[in-house]
Amino acid sequence: MWIFLAFLAVPMIEIGLFIQVGGLVGLWPTLGIVVLTAVIGTSLVRSQGARALADLRNSMNEMRDPTAPLAHGAMIVFAGALLLTPGFFTDACGLALLIPQVRQAVMRYVAARVQVASFTAQSTRTDMPFSQDGRPTIIDGDFQEIDPENLPPRGPSGWTRH
């Protein structure tokens, strides 16, 4: 129901704002403002998106909870979509989402209504296997070097058709 109201209300608000602003400054300045906000918004989204991506990488590398950087990144992407949508209302909402304090407030609002069951993180290091108690597991083995030129000829692997 809320989505239907948003799809109904947002275009009506935009049309009303276009009429009001167009009546005040004229057609071409109105269109110029819409294009200018899209260009400025795109550059802001790019810079803040790069910062959010760096924060996400740092949290993953440090094995911290990535919820905040992911949420910031999602809101920045949504802000970019709003800024690229022609209109004054969507531009205002998109620019508001590019303000970190506004994103924090949105996160607090959403976090108060969402309950996370659990969060776990695992090490993905593949250079050293670990046992169940967290100590490194050492695998001892022997090897024998094979000269590639003296290998017997092989037929098809069975995965290809000839």
C-alpha positions in Angstrom: 0.0 0.0 0.0 2.8 2.4 0.9 4.6 1.7 -2.4 1.4 2.5 -4.3 1.0 5.8 -2.5 4.7 6.7 -3.2 4.3 5.9 -6.9 1.2 8.1 -6.9 2.5 10.9 -4.7 6.0 11.4 -6.0 5.1 12.2 -9.6 2.3 14.6 -8.4 4.8 16.4 -6.2 7.3 16.6 -9.0 4.7 18.0 -11.5 3.6 20.6 -9.0 7.2 21.6 -8.3 8.0 21.8 -12.0 5.0 24.1 -12.5 6.0 26.3 -9.6 9.7 26.6 -10.4 9.0 26.9 -14.1 6.6 29.7 -13.4 9.2 31.5 -11.3 12.4 31.2 -13.4 11.1 29.9 -16.8 11.5 26.7 -18.8 15.2 26.7 -19.7 16.6 27.7 -16.2 14.3 25.0 -14.8 15.7 22.3 -17.1 19.2 23.6 -16.5 18.7 23.2 -12.7 17.5 19.6 -13.2 20.5 18.8 -15.4 22.9 20.5 -13.0 21.7 18.6 -10.0 22.1 15.4 -11.9 25.7 16.2 -12.8 26.7 17.4 -9.3 24.9 14.5 -7.7 26.7 12.0 -9.9 30.1 13.3 -8.9 29.1 13.3 -5.2 27.8 9.8 -5.5 31.0 8.7 -7.2 33.2 10.1 -4.4 31.1 9.0 -1.5 30.6 5.6 -3.1 34.3 5.1 -3.4 34.7 6.1 0.3 31.9 3.6 1.3 33.5 0.9 -0.7 36.9 1.5 1.0 35.1 1.4 4.4 33.5 -1.9 3.4 36.8 -3.4 2.4 38.5 -2.2 5.6 35.7 -3.7 7.8 36.0 -7.0 5.9 39.8 -7.1 6.1 39.6 -6.3 9.9 36.8 -8.9 10.4 34.4 -6.3 11.7 30.7 -6.1 11.2 30.1 -4.8 7.6 26.5 -3.7 8.3 27.2 0.0 8.5 29.4 0.3 5.4 26.9 -1.9 3.4 24.0 0.3 4.5 25.8 3.5 3.7 26.7 2.0 0.3 23.1 1.0 -0.4 21.8 4.4 0.6 24.4 6.1 -1.7 23.3 4.0 -4.6 19.7 4.9 -3.9 20.7 8.5 -3.6 22.3 8.3 -7.1 19.1 6.8 -8.5 17.1 9.6 -7.0 19.5 12.2 -8.3 19.4 10.8 -11.9 15.6 10.8 -11.8 14.5 14.2 -13.2 12.7 16.3 -10.6 13.2 18.6 -7.6 11.7 16.4 -4.9 13.7 13.4 -5.9 16.9 15.6 -6.1 16.3 16.9 -2.7 15.8 13.4 -1.2 18.9 12.2 -3.1 21.1 15.1 -1.9 19.8 14.5 1.7 20.9 10.9 1.5 24.4 12.0 0.6 24.7 13.7 3.9 26.3 11.2 6.3 24.3 12.4 9.3 21.1 11.8 7.4 22.2 8.3 6.5 23.1 7.7 10.2 19.6 8.9 11.2 18.0 6.6 8.6 20.1 3.7 9.8 19.1 4.3 13.4 15.4 4.5 12.3 15.7 1.2 10.4 17.8 -0.5 13.0 15.1 0.2 15.7 12.7 -1.8 13.6 14.9 -4.6 12.4 16.2 -7.4 14.6 19.3 -9.3 13.6 19.3 -13.0 14.7 23.1 -13.5 14.6 26.3 -12.4 12.9 29.4 -14.6 12.5 32.6 -14.1 10.6 35.1 -16.7 9.4 38.7 -16.3 8.3 39.1 -17.1 4.6 42.9 -17.6 4.7 43.8 -20.4 2.4 47.6 -20.3 3.0 47.4 -22.0 6.4 44.7 -24.6 7.3 43.4 -24.4 10.9 42.1 -27.2 13.1 38.8 -27.0 15.1 40.5 -25.4 18.1 42.0 -22.6 16.0 45.6 -23.9 15.9 47.4 -24.2 12.6 47.2 -27.7 11.0 50.5 -28.9 9.5 50.2 -31.4 6.7 53.4 -33.3 6.1 53.9 -35.0 2.7 56.4 -36.2 0.1 56.6 -35.3 -3.5 58.3 -36.4 -6.6 59.1 -34.2 -9.5 57.9 -35.4 -12.9 59.6 -34.3 -16.1 56.8 -32.9 -18.3 58.5 -34.1 -21.5 58.6 -37.7 -20.4 54.8 -38.0 -19.6 52.9 -40.7 -21.5 50.5 -39.4 -24.1 46.9 -38.9 -22.9 43.6 -39.1 -24.7 40.6 -37.0 -24.3 39.6 -36.4 -20.7 36.0 -37.5 -21.2 34.7 -33.9 -20.8 35.1 -33.0 -24.4 33.6 -34.6 -27.5 35.7 -35.5 -30.5 
